[in-house]
Amino acid sequence: MAVIQVYSRPVLQNYKASLCSKALLFQICVFILTIIPPFFVAYKSYGFWMKVDTYSEQPHVLFKHHVVAVLNMQDGGYVAWSTFKDFNILQQDHLRIPLVKVRNHL
């Protein structure tokens, strides 16, 4: 057996509040927190879209007076010299002793 709707009336309820309510205060706070913080983030990150960004760095280099020099000759051989005694012992036939002067500029 089918049921037939004879009469209907929508129920309409209105809720009213003053302008100084907690709901309005919450809505204003949410609006401010949605709009304002992204602008601070964009300001601190130097813009929305960076077109060009450069970064340069100067390394701190200390000369410890250690040298290894290996020079290739035109005939296919090589000559070598180092401040390390063990390396010089290994290079017996190819060892050349140069005159080296060092000046530190601090």
OpenMM code with the backbone's topology and positions (N, CA, C; nanometers):
from openmm import Vec3, app, unit

residues = "MET ALA VAL ILE GLN VAL TYR SER ARG PRO VAL LEU GLN ASN TYR LYS ALA SER LEU CYS SER LYS ALA LEU LEU PHE GLN ILE CYS VAL PHE ILE LEU THR ILE ILE PRO PRO PHE PHE VAL ALA TYR LYS SER TYR GLY PHE TRP MET LYS VAL ASP THR TYR SER GLU GLN PRO HIS VAL LEU PHE LYS HIS HIS VAL VAL ALA VAL LEU ASN MET GLN ASP GLY GLY TYR VAL ALA TRP SER THR PHE LYS ASP PHE ASN ILE LEU GLN GLN ASP HIS LEU ARG ILE PRO LEU VAL LYS VAL ARG ASN HIS LEU".split()
positions = [
    Vec3(0.0835, -0.1153, 0.0000),
    Vec3(0.0000, 0.0000, 0.0000),
    Vec3(0.0896, 0.1237, 0.0000),
    Vec3(0.0693, 0.2147, -0.0912),
    Vec3(0.1491, 0.3355, -0.1066),
    Vec3(0.0939, 0.4462, -0.0189),
    Vec3(0.1872, 0.5286, 0.0299),
    Vec3(0.1488, 0.6412, 0.1138),
    Vec3(0.1520, 0.7663, 0.0270),
    Vec3(0.0489, 0.8458, 0.0329),
    Vec3(0.0382, 0.9676, -0.0471),
    Vec3(0.0506, 1.0865, 0.0463),
    Vec3(0.1327, 1.1838, 0.0042),
    Vec3(0.1520, 1.3058, 0.0840),
    Vec3(0.0415, 1.4028, 0.0453),
    Vec3(-0.0346, 1.4434, 0.1404),
    Vec3(-0.1490, 1.5297, 0.1146),
    Vec3(-0.1136, 1.6759, 0.1355),
    Vec3(-0.0371, 1.7049, 0.2415),
    Vec3(-0.0042, 1.8450, 0.2734),
    Vec3(0.1326, 1.8467, 0.3393),
    Vec3(0.2191, 1.9484, 0.3032),
    Vec3(0.3489, 1.9646, 0.3699),
    Vec3(0.3758, 2.1120, 0.3899),
    Vec3(0.4545, 2.1388, 0.4929),
    Vec3(0.4902, 2.2756, 0.5236),
    Vec3(0.6359, 2.2725, 0.5714),
    Vec3(0.7245, 2.3504, 0.5085),
    Vec3(0.8650, 2.3511, 0.5520),
    Vec3(0.8801, 2.4195, 0.6877),
    Vec3(0.9706, 2.3656, 0.7647),
    Vec3(0.9967, 2.4234, 0.8954),
    Vec3(1.1130, 2.5203, 0.8777),
    Vec3(1.0943, 2.6424, 0.9075),
    Vec3(1.1958, 2.7451, 0.8924),
    Vec3(1.2280, 2.8004, 1.0300),
    Vec3(1.3568, 2.7893, 1.0684),
    Vec3(1.3975, 2.8408, 1.1982),
    Vec3(1.5036, 2.9467, 1.1754),
    Vec3(1.4912, 3.0575, 1.2361),
    Vec3(1.5869, 3.1671, 1.2277),
    Vec3(1.6559, 3.1815, 1.3619),
    Vec3(1.7889, 3.1911, 1.3566),
    Vec3(1.8670, 3.2130, 1.4777),
    Vec3(1.9265, 3.3516, 1.4671),
    Vec3(1.9113, 3.4299, 1.5694),
    Vec3(1.9584, 3.5678, 1.5677),
    Vec3(2.0521, 3.5895, 1.6854),
    Vec3(2.1516, 3.6781, 1.6599),
    Vec3(2.2462, 3.7135, 1.7667),
    Vec3(2.2881, 3.8573, 1.7458),
    Vec3(2.3378, 3.9176, 1.8506),
    Vec3(2.3824, 4.0571, 1.8394),
    Vec3(2.5179, 4.0617, 1.7695),
    Vec3(2.5624, 4.1792, 1.7340),
    Vec3(2.6905, 4.1942, 1.6656),
    Vec3(2.8097, 4.1664, 1.7571),
    Vec3(2.7912, 4.1706, 1.8845),
    Vec3(2.8995, 4.1438, 1.9798),
    Vec3(2.8850, 4.0038, 2.0385),
    Vec3(2.8857, 3.9040, 1.9517),
    Vec3(2.8708, 3.7681, 2.0002),
    Vec3(3.0021, 3.6913, 1.9837),
    Vec3(3.0095, 3.5761, 2.0481),
    Vec3(3.1279, 3.4902, 2.0373),
    Vec3(3.1430, 3.4353, 1.8957),
    Vec3(3.0331, 3.4080, 1.8288),
    Vec3(3.0389, 3.3559, 1.6927),
    Vec3(3.1001, 3.4573, 1.5963),
    Vec3(3.0604, 3.5836, 1.6105),
    Vec3(3.1168, 3.6877, 1.5241),
    Vec3(3.2638, 3.7097, 1.5558),
    Vec3(3.3001, 3.7060, 1.6823),
    Vec3(3.4403, 3.7203, 1.7207),
    Vec3(3.5239, 3.6050, 1.6653),
    Vec3(3.4722, 3.4832, 1.6710),
    Vec3(3.5409, 3.3676, 1.6148),
    Vec3(3.5558, 3.3810, 1.4629),
    Vec3(3.4525, 3.4270, 1.3957),
    Vec3(3.4577, 3.4430, 1.2505),
    Vec3(3.5593, 3.5500, 1.2109),
    Vec3(3.5701, 3.6569, 1.2835),
    Vec3(3.6691, 3.7615, 1.2547),
    Vec3(3.8102, 3.7087, 1.2782),
    Vec3(3.8302, 3.6340, 1.3867),
    Vec3(3.9631, 3.5772, 1.4149),
    Vec3(4.0053, 3.4787, 1.3059),
    Vec3(3.9154, 3.3941, 1.2613),
    Vec3(3.9465, 3.2988, 1.1549),
    Vec3(3.9791, 3.3731, 1.0257),
    Vec3(3.9051, 3.4776, 0.9949),
    Vec3(3.9311, 3.5567, 0.8744),
    Vec3(4.0694, 3.6217, 0.8808),
    Vec3(4.1040, 3.6794, 0.9947),
    Vec3(4.2343, 3.7449, 1.0102),
    Vec3(4.3473, 3.6428, 1.0022),
    Vec3(4.3308, 3.5271, 1.0663),
    Vec3(4.4345, 3.4238, 1.0621),
    Vec3(4.4464, 3.3580, 0.9249),
    Vec3(4.3442, 3.3687, 0.8439),
    Vec3(4.3498, 3.3135, 0.7089),
    Vec3(4.4182, 3.4099, 0.6122),
    Vec3(4.4030, 3.5371, 0.6325),
    Vec3(4.4534, 3.6374, 0.5381),
    Vec3(4.5908, 3.6908, 0.5775),
    Vec3(4.6136, 3.7268, 0.7020),
    Vec3(4.7344, 3.7991, 0.7437),
    Vec3(4.8607, 3.7126, 0.7469),
    Vec3(4.8662, 3.5936, 0.8069),
    Vec3(4.9921, 3.5173, 0.8143),
    Vec3(5.0577, 3.4869, 0.6798),
    Vec3(4.9849, 3.4571, 0.5725),
    Vec3(5.0544, 3.4360, 0.4451),
    Vec3(5.1319, 3.5590, 0.3976),
    Vec3(5.0840, 3.6772, 0.4274),
    Vec3(5.1579, 3.7970, 0.3886),
    Vec3(5.2876, 3.8110, 0.4681),
    Vec3(5.2861, 3.7743, 0.5950),
    Vec3(5.4098, 3.7770, 0.6735),
    Vec3(5.5094, 3.6726, 0.6233),
    Vec3(5.4598, 3.5548, 0.5881),
    Vec3(5.5476, 3.4503, 0.5338),
    Vec3(5.6091, 3.4980, 0.4024),
    Vec3(5.5292, 3.5590, 0.3164),
    Vec3(5.5804, 3.6082, 0.1887),
    Vec3(5.6810, 3.7205, 0.2105),
    Vec3(5.6574, 3.8067, 0.3078),
    Vec3(5.7511, 3.9167, 0.3349),
    Vec3(5.8838, 3.8634, 0.3881),
    Vec3(5.8793, 3.7654, 0.4771),
    Vec3(6.0015, 3.7105, 0.5356),
    Vec3(6.0796, 3.6254, 0.4361),
    Vec3(6.0124, 3.5673, 0.3361),
    Vec3(6.0810, 3.4846, 0.2372),
    Vec3(6.1206, 3.5661, 0.1145),
    Vec3(6.1158, 3.6969, 0.1235),
    Vec3(6.1615, 3.7900, 0.0190),
    Vec3(6.0813, 3.7768, -0.1095),
    Vec3(5.9527, 3.7679, -0.0987),
    Vec3(5.8674, 3.7725, -0.2161),
    Vec3(5.7988, 3.6404, -0.2445),
    Vec3(5.6970, 3.6481, -0.3281),
    Vec3(5.6228, 3.5286, -0.3647),
    Vec3(5.7000, 3.4436, -0.4646),
    Vec3(5.7509, 3.5072, -0.5701),
    Vec3(5.8232, 3.4349, -0.6743),
    Vec3(5.9588, 3.4999, -0.6921),
    Vec3(6.0626, 3.4246, -0.6643),
    Vec3(6.1974, 3.4770, -0.6805),
    Vec3(6.2392, 3.4589, -0.8259),
    Vec3(6.2789, 3.5672, -0.8893),
    Vec3(6.3237, 3.5608, -1.0276),
    Vec3(6.4698, 3.5170, -1.0341),
    Vec3(6.5546, 3.5782, -0.9502),
    Vec3(6.6979, 3.5491, -0.9509),
    Vec3(6.7445, 3.5382, -0.8066),
    Vec3(6.8243, 3.4370, -0.7779),
    Vec3(6.8798, 3.4214, -0.6442),
    Vec3(7.0242, 3.3760, -0.6586),
    Vec3(7.1136, 3.4436, -0.5890),
    Vec3(7.2551, 3.4074, -0.5942),
    Vec3(7.3066, 3.3876, -0.4535),
    Vec3(7.4079, 3.3043, -0.4438),
    Vec3(7.4718, 3.2785, -0.3163),
    Vec3(7.6188, 3.2532, -0.3440),
    Vec3(7.7035, 3.3244, -0.2764),
    Vec3(7.8471, 3.3028, -0.2951),
    Vec3(7.9115, 3.2819, -0.1587),
    Vec3(8.0189, 3.2074, -0.1613),
    Vec3(8.0851, 3.1724, -0.0374),
    Vec3(8.2351, 3.1731, -0.0603),
    Vec3(8.3086, 3.2263, 0.0338),
    Vec3(8.4541, 3.2276, 0.0271),
    Vec3(8.5068, 3.1227, 0.1237),
    Vec3(8.5747, 3.0205, 0.0734),
    Vec3(8.6235, 2.9161, 0.1640),
    Vec3(8.7402, 2.9659, 0.2491),
    Vec3(8.7543, 2.9072, 0.3642),
    Vec3(8.8658, 2.9378, 0.4534),
    Vec3(8.9735, 2.8315, 0.4284),
    Vec3(9.0848, 2.8741, 0.3678),
    Vec3(9.1886, 2.7817, 0.3264),
    Vec3(9.3134, 2.8059, 0.4098),
    Vec3(9.3672, 2.6995, 0.4629),
    Vec3(9.4917, 2.7068, 0.5395),
    Vec3(9.5989, 2.6253, 0.4683),
    Vec3(9.7166, 2.6837, 0.4473),
    Vec3(9.8274, 2.6148, 0.3841),
    Vec3(9.9078, 2.5463, 0.4931),
    Vec3(9.9166, 2.4135, 0.4867),
    Vec3(9.9838, 2.3364, 0.5911),
    Vec3(10.1263, 2.2979, 0.5527),
    Vec3(10.1785, 2.3562, 0.4458),
    Vec3(10.3155, 2.3316, 0.3994),
    Vec3(10.3358, 2.1864, 0.3571),
    Vec3(10.2335, 2.1250, 0.2995),
    Vec3(10.2430, 1.9908, 0.2426),
    Vec3(10.2206, 2.0027, 0.0921),
    Vec3(10.3148, 1.9489, 0.0135),
    Vec3(10.3075, 1.9615, -0.1318),
    Vec3(10.3397, 1.8279, -0.1962),
    Vec3(10.2648, 1.7945, -0.3000),
    Vec3(10.2970, 1.6820, -0.3880),
    Vec3(10.2927, 1.7379, -0.5292),
    Vec3(10.4042, 1.7309, -0.6007),
    Vec3(10.4113, 1.7815, -0.7372),
    Vec3(10.4515, 1.6672, -0.8296),
    Vec3(10.3704, 1.6413, -0.9307),
    Vec3(10.3993, 1.5408, -1.0330),
    Vec3(10.3856, 1.6112, -1.1674),
    Vec3(10.4943, 1.6145, -1.2447),
    Vec3(10.4952, 1.6828, -1.3737),
    Vec3(10.5143, 1.5813, -1.4843),
    Vec3(10.4272, 1.5834, -1.5846),
    Vec3(10.4372, 1.4944, -1.7000),
    Vec3(10.5340, 1.5556, -1.8007),
    Vec3(10.6208, 1.4733, -1.8572),
    Vec3(10.7187, 1.5173, -1.9570),
    Vec3(10.6642, 1.4886, -2.0966),
    Vec3(10.7249, 1.5518, -2.1979),
    Vec3(10.6798, 1.5323, -2.3354),
    Vec3(10.7092, 1.3909, -2.3867),
    Vec3(10.8119, 1.3283, -2.3342),
    Vec3(10.8477, 1.1940, -2.3805),
    Vec3(10.7642, 1.0841, -2.3142),
    Vec3(10.6655, 1.1190, -2.2332),
    Vec3(10.5789, 1.0216, -2.1686),
    Vec3(10.6192, 0.9894, -2.0264),
    Vec3(10.7356, 1.0325, -1.9826),
    Vec3(10.7785, 1.0091, -1.8452),
    Vec3(10.7244, 1.1169, -1.7525),
    Vec3(10.7702, 1.1127, -1.6297),
    Vec3(10.7273, 1.2127, -1.5328),
    Vec3(10.8382, 1.2342, -1.4301),
    Vec3(10.8316, 1.3488, -1.3652),
    Vec3(10.9189, 1.3781, -1.2511),
    Vec3(10.8278, 1.4169, -1.1356),
    Vec3(10.8742, 1.3904, -1.0145),
    Vec3(10.7904, 1.4144, -0.8972),
    Vec3(10.8749, 1.4634, -0.7813),
    Vec3(10.8082, 1.5320, -0.6899),
    Vec3(10.8703, 1.5761, -0.5653),
    Vec3(10.7589, 1.6009, -0.4648),
    Vec3(10.7893, 1.5838, -0.3382),
    Vec3(10.6915, 1.6041, -0.2331),
    Vec3(10.7602, 1.6451, -0.1047),
    Vec3(10.6842, 1.6994, -0.0152),
    Vec3(10.7354, 1.7290, 0.1186),
    Vec3(10.7246, 1.6070, 0.2090),
    Vec3(10.6621, 1.5008, 0.1591),
    Vec3(10.6499, 1.3757, 0.2340),
    Vec3(10.7700, 1.2867, 0.2027),
    Vec3(10.8433, 1.2468, 0.3031),
    Vec3(10.9645, 1.1665, 0.2822),
    Vec3(10.9337, 1.0294, 0.2230),
    Vec3(10.8274, 0.9649, 0.2653),
    Vec3(10.7924, 0.8324, 0.2134),
    Vec3(10.7602, 0.8378, 0.0638),
    Vec3(10.6923, 0.9435, 0.0204),
    Vec3(10.6616, 0.9594, -0.1214),
    Vec3(10.7905, 0.9776, -0.2011),
    Vec3(10.8848, 1.0555, -0.1495),
    Vec3(11.0130, 1.0779, -0.2183),
    Vec3(11.0933, 0.9480, -0.2279),
    Vec3(11.0852, 0.8636, -0.1262),
    Vec3(11.1564, 0.7351, -0.1299),
    Vec3(11.0973, 0.6462, -0.2397),
    Vec3(10.9653, 0.6488, -0.2586),
    Vec3(10.9010, 0.5684, -0.3626),
    Vec3(10.9354, 0.6177, -0.5038),
    Vec3(10.9670, 0.7441, -0.5187),
    Vec3(10.9929, 0.8036, -0.6500),
    Vec3(11.1415, 0.8112, -0.6830),
    Vec3(11.2221, 0.7199, -0.6411),
    Vec3(11.3675, 0.7274, -0.6500),
    Vec3(11.4181, 0.7714, -0.7873),
    Vec3(11.3780, 0.7037, -0.8953),
    Vec3(11.4291, 0.7358, -1.0283),
    Vec3(11.3675, 0.8625, -1.0859),
    Vec3(11.2505, 0.8972, -1.0418),
    Vec3(11.1792, 1.0130, -1.0980),
    Vec3(11.1864, 1.1348, -1.0064),
    Vec3(11.2596, 1.1273, -0.8999),
    Vec3(11.2630, 1.2347, -0.8007),
    Vec3(11.3503, 1.3490, -0.8482),
    Vec3(11.2998, 1.4718, -0.8413),
    Vec3(11.3750, 1.5943, -0.8668),
    Vec3(11.3537, 1.6847, -0.7462),
    Vec3(11.4615, 1.7411, -0.6944),
    Vec3(11.4534, 1.8265, -0.5761),
    Vec3(11.4514, 1.9724, -0.6218),
    Vec3(11.3392, 2.0420, -0.6084),
    Vec3(11.3310, 2.1824, -0.6487),
    Vec3(11.3668, 2.2751, -0.5340),
    Vec3(11.3836, 2.4025, -0.5662),
    Vec3(11.4012, 2.5078, -0.4661),
    Vec3(11.2629, 2.5724, -0.4475),
    Vec3(11.2065, 2.5572, -0.3294),
    Vec3(11.0713, 2.6069, -0.3016),
    Vec3(11.0787, 2.7095, -0.1917),
    Vec3(11.0176, 2.8274, -0.2156),
    Vec3(11.0091, 2.9319, -0.1144),
    Vec3(10.8609, 2.9569, -0.0852),
    Vec3(10.8284, 2.9718, 0.0411),
    Vec3(10.6900, 2.9929, 0.0832),
    Vec3(10.6811, 3.1206, 0.1637),
    Vec3(10.5790, 3.1990, 0.1323),
    Vec3(10.5548, 3.3225, 0.2071),
    Vec3(10.4076, 3.3245, 0.2480),
    Vec3(10.3792, 3.3394, 0.3761),
    Vec3(10.2421, 3.3432, 0.4254),
    Vec3(10.1937, 3.4858, 0.4332),
    Vec3(10.0763, 3.5110, 0.3803),
    Vec3(10.0124, 3.6421, 0.3905),
    Vec3(9.8882, 3.6259, 0.4773),
    Vec3(9.8969, 3.6643, 0.6014),
    Vec3(9.7816, 3.6501, 0.6922),
    Vec3(9.7066, 3.7768, 0.7023),
] * unit.nanometer
topology = app.Topology()
chain = topology.addChain("A")
for resn in residues:
    res = topology.addResidue(resn, chain)
    for name in ("N", "CA", "C"):
        topology.addAtom(name, app.Element.getBySymbol(name[0]), res)
